[in-house]
């Protein structure tokens, strides 16, 4: 990209067309009209090389002035580059889909409320890769790390209870999430684990899994959902009943604190759950560092050199004439 340090000096280029007009007018005035009856006596009256050299000198003078004005305006070549360095964050949403997630202390129930809040969270993470893991009595990767959030939200929306063996295998769920993200080269690796129960299934101890997450530099946020006391449920025939759903907050706290920067949150309703995801979203906000590089190089020398060559050529032609 060419710019000028003193662009107003380019107005001096108006001298060149004025010179051309003056040259044409002057050339017409110095031509003496000669009236002759015939030109046969002159034979062929083609233009001589001296005539061409005479005009070439003026052309060179105009070129020299044009180049000098451009040189005075100080042309500069600028290399400008703006780089957006996005610190990519890889996130694994690890969702409990056990039967207790049908508790209706959240509207319409715990799982649907968690899905709604998670969908909102995903919508705000345009630059991050996100994976989805679900667990109950066993764990399953629903979606590996992907930037295609359309696929992710589709899978999350379709998530429901009853597809996996029932129970709450928190350790297995976390271990599966770790496997999805441990090889990531992202600047920040995060697992968000949401559950409403007590670890009662699976082959991997939750605290051991948390220690493994810490070894891989993964930050763990654990979220315990559910109100305190008895919770309303409906069985497969639509009949209501109440049950007390236990939540091992001590375990979830230890798991989160085993990782650097990890934290445990408790959500007793959808509003508090939404607030928790908003807090995590703020903590793990993707940083966009814009770095501008400007390199300026003076280009007037080449124009000055060409102007001097043009002036030298004009002088040389004058000597030859």
Order of alpha helices (4+ residues) and beta strands (2+ residues): beta-alpha-alpha-beta-beta-alpha-beta-beta-alpha-alpha-beta-alpha-beta-beta-beta-alpha-beta-alpha-beta-alpha
